[in-house]
Amino acid sequence: ASLPGMSEDEKKQLLSFVVVGGGPTGVEFSGELFDFLSSDLQKFYPDLLPFVSTTLIQAGPAILPVFSEGMRQQALDTLRSYGTRVLLQTRVKEVGEKEIVCAQKNPEGGGDPVPVTVPYGLCVWAAGNAPHQVTRKFIERYQPWNRNGRLMIDGWLRVLGLPPDAGVFGIGDCAGGESGALPQTAQVAAQQGAYLARLINRNHKAQSTSLSGAYGPAVSQNIRERAEEGDVLAKAVLGLSRPLVRPFQFLSLGILAYTGSGSALAEVELTMEPEGQKQGSQLVVAKSGGWAGFLLWRSVYITKQVALRNRVLVLFDWIQAKAFGRDISAV
């Protein structure tokens, strides 16, 4: 866009940035893009700033659906205050060479969707991906009843449709519980990976021992009756029939999202969600936005680095960008 001979229309088209997806990834990219445009672009290319436009397209009725209603509205107000155009209840139908064709819900309610065309120079897709071909073929062969595009797993992360001792597990975005899917975040995948690693390293079996199979139906019924009467030995035998390994439980530690200009949203909570259940016990510890949320977001980010060297490098990059701006020599 800075090349000589460019018309104003060409500059507007090239400097039209569109982000598809209003989840944490899309909102954080929009925030970082605003920082880049308002600081570095304004410093090096001030003449191009009037031609810049940013648009965020979200298929749902609100951005950041994983946050509470108040935090979602705060994020929406923040993005719009930066000049970002936010299109809600708008689905992308086609991505062309220079424009995106969308269908927006009729604001009057009912009727056909309203067609919307958004020109762009750069489009960032943050609305999720289709299932991998391997996952899709596996579902077609072993889970023909499955229609949600994710592998169905039980509480021990074993893929359904195969024998329990087949040793096939599903974790991360490709898998979901029978009653509901967990959030598609790194937090979930990391906890599932750690749980599965412990399961394999300790050579645990994730199935229950069968009382009827061990003692027969008549004896097992007698054991249950004696246990109900208070027989200590019968209770001990019943205890042996419980699962050898507890099913996976997701411990939600909260959600964070950067919204730009040194502002972020943070909802710190403690939630225990057993695999396959939609609701778990939740304790909301804190909700914060603005600078407080930004400091919490940065603190969590730096503590999640796996090595001291990485923490030092990240801190140095932050200080360097704050003091001297980003290095855009390769852009």
NORFEN-V123415 format. One record per pair of residues at least 12 apart in sequence whose C-alpha atoms are under 10 Angstrom apart, sorted by the first residue. I is the first residue (numbers start at 1). J is the second residue. D is the distance in whole Angstrom. If there is no record, write none. Layout:
BEGIN
i=I j=J d=D
i=I j=J d=D
END
This chain:
BEGIN
i=1 j=13 d=9
i=1 j=14 d=6
i=1 j=15 d=7
i=1 j=48 d=8
i=1 j=51 d=9
i=2 j=45 d=8
i=2 j=47 d=9
i=2 j=48 d=7
i=8 j=48 d=10
i=8 j=51 d=8
i=9 j=51 d=9
i=10 j=51 d=9
i=10 j=121 d=9
i=11 j=48 d=8
i=11 j=50 d=10
i=11 j=51 d=6
i=11 j=52 d=8
i=11 j=121 d=9
i=12 j=48 d=9
i=12 j=49 d=10
i=12 j=50 d=9
i=12 j=51 d=5
i=12 j=52 d=6
i=12 j=53 d=8
i=12 j=119 d=9
i=12 j=120 d=9
i=12 j=121 d=8
i=13 j=51 d=8
i=13 j=52 d=9
i=13 j=53 d=9
i=13 j=98 d=8
i=13 j=99 d=9
i=13 j=118 d=10
i=13 j=119 d=6
i=13 j=120 d=6
i=13 j=121 d=6
i=13 j=122 d=9
i=14 j=51 d=9
i=14 j=52 d=8
i=14 j=53 d=10
i=14 j=98 d=9
i=14 j=119 d=9
i=14 j=120 d=7
i=14 j=121 d=4
i=14 j=122 d=7
i=15 j=48 d=8
i=15 j=49 d=9
i=15 j=50 d=10
i=15 j=51 d=6
i=15 j=52 d=5
i=15 j=53 d=7
i=15 j=54 d=8
i=15 j=119 d=10
i=15 j=120 d=7
i=15 j=121 d=6
i=15 j=122 d=8
i=16 j=51 d=8
i=16 j=52 d=6
i=16 j=53 d=5
i=16 j=54 d=6
i=16 j=55 d=8
i=16 j=98 d=10
i=16 j=99 d=10
i=16 j=118 d=9
i=16 j=119 d=7
i=16 j=120 d=5
i=16 j=121 d=5
i=16 j=122 d=7
i=16 j=123 d=9
i=17 j=30 d=9
i=17 j=33 d=9
i=17 j=52 d=8
i=17 j=53 d=6
i=17 j=54 d=5
i=17 j=55 d=6
i=17 j=56 d=9
i=17 j=84 d=10
i=17 j=118 d=10
i=17 j=119 d=9
i=17 j=120 d=6
i=17 j=121 d=6
i=17 j=122 d=5
i=17 j=123 d=6
i=17 j=124 d=8
i=18 j=30 d=9
i=18 j=53 d=8
i=18 j=54 d=6
i=18 j=55 d=5
i=18 j=56 d=6
i=18 j=57 d=7
i=18 j=84 d=10
i=18 j=85 d=9
i=18 j=86 d=10
i=18 j=99 d=10
i=18 j=100 d=9
i=18 j=118 d=8
i=18 j=119 d=8
i=18 j=120 d=6
i=18 j=121 d=8
i=18 j=122 d=6
i=18 j=123 d=5
i=18 j=124 d=6
i=18 j=125 d=9
i=19 j=54 d=8
i=19 j=55 d=6
i=19 j=56 d=5
i=19 j=57 d=6
i=19 j=58 d=9
i=19 j=86 d=10
i=19 j=120 d=10
i=19 j=122 d=9
i=19 j=123 d=6
i=19 j=124 d=5
i=19 j=125 d=6
i=19 j=126 d=7
i=19 j=127 d=9
i=20 j=55 d=8
i=20 j=56 d=6
i=20 j=57 d=5
i=20 j=58 d=6
i=20 j=59 d=9
i=20 j=87 d=10
i=20 j=90 d=10
i=20 j=91 d=9
i=20 j=92 d=8
i=20 j=123 d=7
i=20 j=124 d=6
i=20 j=125 d=5
i=20 j=126 d=6
i=20 j=127 d=6
i=20 j=128 d=9
i=21 j=56 d=7
i=21 j=57 d=6
i=21 j=58 d=5
i=21 j=59 d=7
i=21 j=60 d=9
i=21 j=63 d=8
i=21 j=64 d=9
i=21 j=88 d=10
i=21 j=90 d=10
i=21 j=91 d=10
i=21 j=92 d=10
i=21 j=124 d=9
i=21 j=125 d=7
i=21 j=126 d=5
i=21 j=127 d=4
i=21 j=128 d=8
i=22 j=56 d=7
i=22 j=57 d=7
i=22 j=58 d=5
i=22 j=59 d=8
i=22 j=60 d=8
i=22 j=61 d=10
i=22 j=62 d=8
i=22 j=63 d=5
i=22 j=64 d=6
i=22 j=65 d=8
i=22 j=76 d=10
i=22 j=86 d=9
i=22 j=87 d=9
i=22 j=88 d=9
i=22 j=126 d=8
i=22 j=127 d=7
i=23 j=58 d=8
i=23 j=60 d=10
i=23 j=62 d=9
i=23 j=63 d=6
i=23 j=64 d=5
i=23 j=65 d=7
i=23 j=66 d=8
i=23 j=67 d=10
i=23 j=126 d=8
i=23 j=127 d=7
i=23 j=128 d=9
i=23 j=257 d=9
i=24 j=63 d=8
i=24 j=64 d=6
i=24 j=65 d=9
i=24 j=66 d=9
i=24 j=67 d=10
i=24 j=126 d=9
i=24 j=185 d=10
i=24 j=255 d=9
i=24 j=256 d=8
i=24 j=257 d=6
i=24 j=258 d=8
i=24 j=259 d=9
i=25 j=64 d=9
i=25 j=125 d=10
i=25 j=126 d=6
i=25 j=127 d=9
i=25 j=128 d=10
i=25 j=257 d=8
i=25 j=258 d=9
i=26 j=56 d=8
i=26 j=57 d=9
i=26 j=58 d=9
i=26 j=63 d=9
i=26 j=64 d=9
i=26 j=124 d=8
i=26 j=125 d=8
i=26 j=126 d=5
i=26 j=127 d=8
i=26 j=257 d=10
i=26 j=259 d=10
i=27 j=56 d=8
i=27 j=63 d=8
i=27 j=64 d=8
i=27 j=75 d=8
i=27 j=76 d=9
i=27 j=79 d=8
i=27 j=126 d=9
i=27 j=257 d=7
i=27 j=258 d=7
i=27 j=259 d=6
i=27 j=260 d=9
i=28 j=256 d=10
i=28 j=257 d=6
i=28 j=258 d=5
i=28 j=259 d=6
i=28 j=260 d=7
i=28 j=264 d=9
i=29 j=124 d=9
i=29 j=126 d=9
i=29 j=257 d=10
i=29 j=258 d=8
i=29 j=259 d=8
i=29 j=260 d=9
i=30 j=54 d=8
i=30 j=55 d=9
i=30 j=56 d=8
i=30 j=79 d=8
i=30 j=82 d=10
i=30 j=84 d=8
i=30 j=124 d=10
i=30 j=258 d=9
i=30 j=259 d=7
i=30 j=260 d=7
i=31 j=75 d=10
i=31 j=78 d=9
i=31 j=79 d=7
i=31 j=82 d=9
i=31 j=84 d=10
i=31 j=257 d=9
i=31 j=258 d=6
i=31 j=259 d=4
i=31 j=260 d=4
i=31 j=261 d=7
i=31 j=262 d=9
i=31 j=263 d=9
i=31 j=264 d=9
i=32 j=258 d=8
i=32 j=259 d=8
i=32 j=260 d=6
i=32 j=261 d=8
i=32 j=262 d=10
i=33 j=54 d=9
i=33 j=259 d=10
i=33 j=260 d=8
i=33 j=261 d=10
i=34 j=54 d=9
i=34 j=79 d=9
i=34 j=82 d=7
i=34 j=83 d=9
i=34 j=84 d=9
i=34 j=259 d=9
i=34 j=260 d=6
i=34 j=261 d=8
i=35 j=82 d=10
i=35 j=259 d=10
i=35 j=260 d=6
i=35 j=261 d=6
i=35 j=262 d=9
i=36 j=260 d=10
i=36 j=261 d=10
i=36 j=325 d=9
i=36 j=326 d=8
i=36 j=328 d=10
i=37 j=49 d=8
i=37 j=52 d=8
i=37 j=53 d=10
i=38 j=82 d=9
i=38 j=261 d=9
i=39 j=261 d=10
i=39 j=325 d=8
i=39 j=326 d=9
i=40 j=324 d=10
i=40 j=325 d=7
i=40 j=326 d=7
i=40 j=327 d=9
i=40 j=328 d=8
i=41 j=328 d=9
i=43 j=325 d=9
i=44 j=328 d=10
i=53 j=83 d=8
i=53 j=84 d=7
i=53 j=85 d=8
i=53 j=120 d=9
i=53 j=121 d=10
i=54 j=79 d=10
i=54 j=82 d=9
i=54 j=83 d=7
i=54 j=84 d=5
i=54 j=85 d=6
i=54 j=86 d=9
i=54 j=120 d=9
i=54 j=122 d=10
i=55 j=79 d=10
i=55 j=80 d=10
i=55 j=83 d=9
i=55 j=84 d=6
i=55 j=85 d=5
i=55 j=86 d=6
i=55 j=87 d=7
i=55 j=118 d=8
i=55 j=119 d=10
i=55 j=120 d=9
i=55 j=123 d=10
i=56 j=79 d=9
i=56 j=80 d=10
i=56 j=84 d=7
i=56 j=85 d=6
i=56 j=86 d=5
i=56 j=87 d=6
i=56 j=88 d=8
i=56 j=90 d=10
i=56 j=123 d=10
i=56 j=124 d=10
i=57 j=85 d=8
i=57 j=86 d=6
i=57 j=87 d=5
i=57 j=88 d=6
i=57 j=89 d=8
i=57 j=90 d=6
i=57 j=91 d=8
i=57 j=92 d=8
i=57 j=102 d=9
i=57 j=104 d=10
i=57 j=118 d=10
i=57 j=125 d=10
i=57 j=126 d=10
i=57 j=127 d=9
i=58 j=86 d=8
i=58 j=87 d=6
i=58 j=88 d=5
i=58 j=89 d=6
i=58 j=90 d=6
i=58 j=91 d=7
i=58 j=92 d=9
i=58 j=104 d=10
i=58 j=126 d=10
i=58 j=127 d=8
i=59 j=87 d=8
i=59 j=88 d=6
i=59 j=89 d=4
i=59 j=90 d=5
i=59 j=91 d=5
i=59 j=92 d=8
i=59 j=102 d=10
i=59 j=103 d=9
i=59 j=104 d=8
i=59 j=105 d=9
i=59 j=127 d=9
i=60 j=87 d=10
i=60 j=88 d=6
i=60 j=89 d=5
i=60 j=90 d=7
i=60 j=91 d=8
i=60 j=105 d=10
i=61 j=87 d=9
i=61 j=88 d=6
i=61 j=89 d=5
i=61 j=90 d=9
i=61 j=105 d=10
i=62 j=75 d=10
i=62 j=76 d=8
i=62 j=86 d=10
i=62 j=87 d=9
i=62 j=88 d=6
i=62 j=89 d=8
i=63 j=75 d=8
i=63 j=76 d=7
i=63 j=86 d=9
i=63 j=87 d=10
i=63 j=88 d=8
i=63 j=89 d=10
i=64 j=76 d=9
i=64 j=257 d=9
i=66 j=183 d=9
i=66 j=255 d=8
i=66 j=256 d=10
i=66 j=267 d=10
i=67 j=254 d=10
i=67 j=255 d=8
i=67 j=256 d=9
i=67 j=257 d=9
i=67 j=265 d=9
i=67 j=266 d=9
i=67 j=267 d=7
i=67 j=287 d=10
i=68 j=267 d=8
i=68 j=287 d=9
i=70 j=287 d=10
i=71 j=265 d=7
i=71 j=266 d=9
i=71 j=267 d=9
i=71 j=287 d=8
i=71 j=288 d=8
i=71 j=289 d=8
i=72 j=265 d=9
i=74 j=259 d=10
i=74 j=264 d=10
i=74 j=265 d=9
i=74 j=289 d=8
i=74 j=290 d=9
i=75 j=257 d=9
i=75 j=258 d=9
i=75 j=259 d=7
i=75 j=260 d=10
i=75 j=263 d=9
i=75 j=264 d=8
i=75 j=265 d=8
i=75 j=289 d=9
i=75 j=290 d=10
i=76 j=259 d=9
i=78 j=259 d=7
i=78 j=260 d=8
i=78 j=261 d=9
i=78 j=263 d=9
i=78 j=264 d=10
i=78 j=290 d=10
i=79 j=259 d=7
i=79 j=260 d=8
i=82 j=260 d=9
i=82 j=261 d=9
i=87 j=102 d=10
i=87 j=104 d=8
i=87 j=116 d=10
i=88 j=104 d=8
i=88 j=105 d=8
i=89 j=103 d=8
i=89 j=104 d=6
i=89 j=105 d=6
i=89 j=106 d=9
i=89 j=107 d=10
i=89 j=113 d=10
i=90 j=102 d=6
i=90 j=103 d=6
i=90 j=104 d=4
i=90 j=105 d=6
i=90 j=106 d=10
i=90 j=113 d=9
i=90 j=114 d=9
i=90 j=115 d=9
i=90 j=116 d=8
i=91 j=103 d=5
i=91 j=104 d=6
i=91 j=105 d=9
i=91 j=113 d=10
i=91 j=115 d=10
i=91 j=116 d=9
i=92 j=104 d=9
i=92 j=115 d=10
i=92 j=116 d=9
i=92 j=117 d=10
i=92 j=118 d=10
i=92 j=127 d=10
i=93 j=115 d=10
i=93 j=116 d=10
i=94 j=117 d=10
i=95 j=117 d=10
i=95 j=118 d=10
i=95 j=119 d=10
i=95 j=120 d=10
i=95 j=123 d=9
i=96 j=118 d=10
i=96 j=119 d=9
i=96 j=120 d=9
i=97 j=119 d=9
i=97 j=120 d=9
i=97 j=121 d=9
i=98 j=118 d=9
i=98 j=119 d=6
i=98 j=120 d=6
i=98 j=121 d=7
i=98 j=122 d=9
i=98 j=123 d=10
i=99 j=117 d=7
i=99 j=118 d=5
i=99 j=119 d=4
i=99 j=120 d=5
i=99 j=121 d=8
i=99 j=122 d=10
i=99 j=123 d=9
i=100 j=116 d=8
i=100 j=117 d=6
i=100 j=118 d=5
i=100 j=119 d=6
i=100 j=120 d=7
i=100 j=123 d=9
i=101 j=115 d=7
i=101 j=116 d=6
i=101 j=117 d=5
i=101 j=118 d=7
i=101 j=119 d=9
i=102 j=114 d=8
i=102 j=115 d=6
i=102 j=116 d=5
i=102 j=117 d=6
i=102 j=118 d=8
i=103 j=115 d=5
i=103 j=116 d=6
i=103 j=117 d=9
i=104 j=116 d=7
i=128 j=184 d=10
i=129 j=173 d=10
i=130 j=149 d=8
i=130 j=150 d=10
i=130 j=174 d=10
i=131 j=148 d=10
i=131 j=149 d=6
i=131 j=150 d=7
i=131 j=151 d=10
i=131 j=173 d=9
i=131 j=174 d=7
i=132 j=149 d=9
i=132 j=150 d=10
i=132 j=174 d=8
i=135 j=149 d=8
i=135 j=150 d=7
i=135 j=151 d=7
i=135 j=174 d=7
i=135 j=175 d=9
i=136 j=149 d=7
i=136 j=150 d=8
i=136 j=151 d=9
i=136 j=174 d=10
i=138 j=150 d=10
i=138 j=151 d=8
i=138 j=161 d=10
i=139 j=151 d=7
i=139 j=152 d=9
i=139 j=160 d=10
i=139 j=161 d=9
i=141 j=161 d=9
i=142 j=159 d=9
i=142 j=160 d=8
i=142 j=161 d=5
i=142 j=162 d=7
i=143 j=159 d=9
i=143 j=160 d=7
i=143 j=161 d=6
i=143 j=162 d=9
i=144 j=161 d=9
i=145 j=161 d=10
i=146 j=178 d=10
i=148 j=176 d=9
i=148 j=181 d=10
i=149 j=174 d=8
i=149 j=175 d=9
i=149 j=176 d=9
i=150 j=170 d=9
i=150 j=172 d=10
i=150 j=173 d=8
i=150 j=174 d=5
i=150 j=175 d=5
i=150 j=176 d=6
i=150 j=177 d=9
i=150 j=181 d=9
i=151 j=169 d=9
i=151 j=170 d=7
i=151 j=171 d=9
i=151 j=173 d=9
i=151 j=174 d=6
i=151 j=175 d=4
i=151 j=176 d=6
i=151 j=177 d=8
i=151 j=178 d=9
i=152 j=169 d=10
i=152 j=170 d=8
i=152 j=174 d=9
i=152 j=175 d=6
i=152 j=176 d=5
i=152 j=177 d=6
i=152 j=178 d=6
i=152 j=179 d=9
i=152 j=180 d=10
i=152 j=181 d=9
i=152 j=276 d=9
i=153 j=168 d=10
i=153 j=169 d=8
i=153 j=170 d=7
i=153 j=171 d=9
i=153 j=175 d=7
i=153 j=176 d=6
i=153 j=177 d=5
i=153 j=178 d=7
i=153 j=179 d=10
i=153 j=181 d=10
i=153 j=275 d=9
i=153 j=276 d=8
i=154 j=169 d=9
i=154 j=170 d=9
i=154 j=175 d=10
i=154 j=176 d=9
i=154 j=177 d=6
i=154 j=178 d=7
i=154 j=179 d=10
i=154 j=247 d=8
i=154 j=248 d=9
i=154 j=275 d=7
i=154 j=276 d=7
i=155 j=177 d=7
i=155 j=178 d=9
i=155 j=206 d=9
i=155 j=246 d=8
i=155 j=247 d=5
i=155 j=248 d=6
i=155 j=249 d=8
i=155 j=274 d=7
i=155 j=275 d=5
i=155 j=276 d=6
i=155 j=277 d=9
i=156 j=169 d=8
i=156 j=170 d=9
i=156 j=177 d=10
i=156 j=192 d=10
i=156 j=195 d=9
i=156 j=196 d=8
i=156 j=199 d=9
i=156 j=205 d=10
i=156 j=206 d=6
i=156 j=207 d=8
i=156 j=245 d=8
i=156 j=246 d=8
i=156 j=247 d=5
i=156 j=248 d=6
i=156 j=249 d=9
i=156 j=274 d=10
i=156 j=275 d=8
i=156 j=276 d=10
i=157 j=169 d=5
i=157 j=170 d=6
i=157 j=171 d=7
i=157 j=175 d=8
i=157 j=176 d=9
i=157 j=177 d=8
i=157 j=192 d=8
i=157 j=193 d=10
i=157 j=195 d=9
i=157 j=196 d=8
i=157 j=206 d=9
i=157 j=247 d=8
i=157 j=248 d=7
i=157 j=275 d=8
i=157 j=276 d=10
i=158 j=170 d=6
i=158 j=171 d=9
i=158 j=175 d=10
i=158 j=177 d=10
i=158 j=196 d=10
i=158 j=206 d=9
i=159 j=171 d=9
i=159 j=175 d=8
i=159 j=176 d=10
i=159 j=177 d=10
i=160 j=177 d=10
i=160 j=178 d=9
i=164 j=205 d=9
i=164 j=206 d=8
i=164 j=207 d=7
i=165 j=205 d=8
i=165 j=206 d=9
i=165 j=207 d=9
i=167 j=200 d=10
i=167 j=205 d=10
i=169 j=196 d=8
i=170 j=192 d=9
i=170 j=193 d=10
i=170 j=196 d=10
i=171 j=188 d=9
i=171 j=189 d=6
i=171 j=190 d=9
i=171 j=191 d=9
i=171 j=192 d=6
i=171 j=193 d=7
i=171 j=196 d=9
i=172 j=184 d=7
i=172 j=185 d=8
i=172 j=186 d=8
i=172 j=187 d=9
i=172 j=188 d=7
i=172 j=189 d=4
i=172 j=190 d=8
i=172 j=191 d=9
i=172 j=192 d=7
i=172 j=193 d=8
i=173 j=185 d=8
i=173 j=186 d=9
i=173 j=188 d=9
i=173 j=189 d=8
i=175 j=189 d=10
i=176 j=275 d=8
i=176 j=276 d=8
i=177 j=274 d=9
i=177 j=275 d=6
i=177 j=276 d=4
i=177 j=277 d=7
i=177 j=278 d=9
i=178 j=275 d=8
i=178 j=276 d=5
i=178 j=277 d=8
i=178 j=278 d=10
i=179 j=275 d=9
i=179 j=276 d=5
i=179 j=277 d=6
i=179 j=278 d=7
i=179 j=279 d=10
i=180 j=275 d=8
i=180 j=276 d=6
i=180 j=277 d=6
i=180 j=278 d=5
i=180 j=279 d=9
i=181 j=275 d=8
i=181 j=276 d=7
i=181 j=277 d=8
i=181 j=278 d=7
i=182 j=250 d=8
i=182 j=273 d=8
i=182 j=274 d=10
i=182 j=275 d=8
i=182 j=276 d=8
i=182 j=277 d=9
i=182 j=278 d=8
i=182 j=279 d=10
i=183 j=250 d=10
i=183 j=252 d=10
i=185 j=255 d=10
i=187 j=250 d=9
i=187 j=251 d=9
i=187 j=252 d=8
i=187 j=253 d=8
i=187 j=254 d=9
i=187 j=255 d=9
i=188 j=249 d=10
i=188 j=250 d=7
i=188 j=251 d=8
i=188 j=252 d=8
i=189 j=250 d=10
i=190 j=250 d=10
i=191 j=248 d=9
i=191 j=249 d=9
i=191 j=250 d=7
i=191 j=251 d=8
i=191 j=252 d=10
i=192 j=248 d=7
i=192 j=249 d=9
i=192 j=250 d=8
i=192 j=275 d=10
i=195 j=247 d=9
i=195 j=248 d=7
i=195 j=249 d=9
i=195 j=250 d=10
i=196 j=248 d=9
i=199 j=245 d=8
i=204 j=244 d=8
i=204 j=245 d=7
i=205 j=243 d=9
i=205 j=244 d=7
i=205 j=245 d=7
i=206 j=243 d=7
i=206 j=244 d=6
i=206 j=245 d=5
i=206 j=246 d=8
i=206 j=247 d=8
i=207 j=242 d=9
i=207 j=243 d=6
i=207 j=244 d=7
i=207 j=245 d=8
i=207 j=246 d=10
i=207 j=247 d=10
i=208 j=240 d=9
i=208 j=241 d=6
i=208 j=242 d=6
i=208 j=243 d=4
i=208 j=244 d=6
i=208 j=245 d=8
i=209 j=240 d=8
i=209 j=241 d=5
i=209 j=242 d=7
i=209 j=243 d=7
i=209 j=244 d=8
i=210 j=238 d=10
i=210 j=240 d=9
i=210 j=241 d=6
i=210 j=242 d=9
i=210 j=243 d=10
i=211 j=223 d=9
i=211 j=224 d=10
i=211 j=237 d=9
i=211 j=238 d=8
i=211 j=240 d=9
i=211 j=241 d=6
i=211 j=242 d=9
i=212 j=241 d=10
i=214 j=241 d=9
i=220 j=234 d=10
i=220 j=237 d=10
i=220 j=238 d=9
i=222 j=234 d=9
i=223 j=235 d=8
i=223 j=236 d=10
i=223 j=237 d=8
i=223 j=238 d=8
i=224 j=237 d=9
i=224 j=238 d=7
i=246 j=274 d=10
i=247 j=274 d=7
i=247 j=275 d=7
i=247 j=276 d=10
i=248 j=273 d=9
i=248 j=274 d=6
i=248 j=275 d=6
i=248 j=276 d=9
i=249 j=271 d=10
i=249 j=272 d=6
i=249 j=273 d=5
i=249 j=274 d=4
i=249 j=275 d=6
i=249 j=276 d=9
i=249 j=277 d=10
i=249 j=280 d=9
i=250 j=271 d=8
i=250 j=272 d=6
i=250 j=273 d=5
i=250 j=274 d=6
i=250 j=275 d=7
i=250 j=280 d=9
i=251 j=269 d=9
i=251 j=270 d=7
i=251 j=271 d=5
i=251 j=272 d=5
i=251 j=273 d=6
i=251 j=274 d=9
i=251 j=280 d=9
i=251 j=281 d=10
i=251 j=282 d=10
i=252 j=268 d=9
i=252 j=269 d=7
i=252 j=270 d=5
i=252 j=271 d=5
i=252 j=272 d=7
i=252 j=273 d=8
i=252 j=280 d=10
i=252 j=282 d=9
i=252 j=283 d=10
i=253 j=267 d=9
i=253 j=268 d=6
i=253 j=269 d=5
i=253 j=270 d=5
i=253 j=271 d=7
i=253 j=272 d=9
i=253 j=283 d=10
i=253 j=284 d=10
i=253 j=285 d=10
i=254 j=266 d=7
i=254 j=267 d=5
i=254 j=268 d=4
i=254 j=269 d=5
i=254 j=270 d=7
i=254 j=271 d=8
i=254 j=284 d=9
i=254 j=285 d=9
i=254 j=286 d=9
i=254 j=287 d=10
i=255 j=267 d=5
i=255 j=268 d=6
i=255 j=269 d=8
i=255 j=287 d=10
i=255 j=297 d=9
i=256 j=268 d=8
i=256 j=288 d=10
i=256 j=289 d=10
i=256 j=293 d=8
i=256 j=294 d=9
i=256 j=296 d=8
i=256 j=297 d=6
i=256 j=298 d=10
i=256 j=300 d=9
i=256 j=301 d=10
i=257 j=289 d=10
i=257 j=293 d=9
i=257 j=294 d=9
i=257 j=297 d=7
i=258 j=289 d=9
i=258 j=290 d=9
i=258 j=293 d=8
i=258 j=294 d=7
i=258 j=297 d=7
i=258 j=298 d=9
i=259 j=289 d=9
i=259 j=290 d=9
i=259 j=293 d=10
i=259 j=294 d=9
i=260 j=290 d=9
i=260 j=294 d=9
i=261 j=290 d=9
i=261 j=291 d=9
i=261 j=294 d=9
i=262 j=290 d=7
i=262 j=291 d=6
i=262 j=292 d=10
i=262 j=293 d=9
i=262 j=294 d=6
i=262 j=295 d=9
i=263 j=289 d=7
i=263 j=290 d=4
i=263 j=291 d=5
i=263 j=292 d=8
i=263 j=293 d=7
i=263 j=294 d=5
i=263 j=295 d=9
i=263 j=297 d=9
i=264 j=288 d=8
i=264 j=289 d=5
i=264 j=290 d=5
i=264 j=291 d=7
i=264 j=292 d=8
i=264 j=293 d=5
i=264 j=294 d=4
i=264 j=295 d=8
i=264 j=296 d=8
i=264 j=297 d=7
i=264 j=298 d=9
i=265 j=287 d=8
i=265 j=288 d=6
i=265 j=289 d=4
i=265 j=290 d=7
i=265 j=291 d=9
i=265 j=292 d=8
i=265 j=293 d=5
i=265 j=294 d=7
i=265 j=295 d=10
i=265 j=296 d=9
i=265 j=297 d=8
i=266 j=286 d=8
i=266 j=287 d=6
i=266 j=288 d=5
i=266 j=289 d=6
i=266 j=290 d=9
i=266 j=292 d=9
i=266 j=293 d=5
i=266 j=294 d=8
i=266 j=295 d=10
i=266 j=296 d=7
i=266 j=297 d=7
i=267 j=284 d=8
i=267 j=285 d=8
i=267 j=286 d=6
i=267 j=287 d=5
i=267 j=288 d=7
i=267 j=289 d=9
i=267 j=293 d=9
i=267 j=296 d=10
i=268 j=283 d=9
i=268 j=284 d=6
i=268 j=285 d=6
i=268 j=286 d=5
i=268 j=287 d=6
i=268 j=288 d=9
i=268 j=296 d=9
i=269 j=282 d=7
i=269 j=283 d=6
i=269 j=284 d=4
i=269 j=285 d=5
i=269 j=286 d=7
i=269 j=287 d=9
i=270 j=282 d=6
i=270 j=283 d=5
i=270 j=284 d=6
i=270 j=285 d=7
i=271 j=283 d=6
i=271 j=284 d=8
i=298 j=315 d=10
i=298 j=318 d=10
i=301 j=314 d=10
i=302 j=314 d=7
i=302 j=315 d=8
END
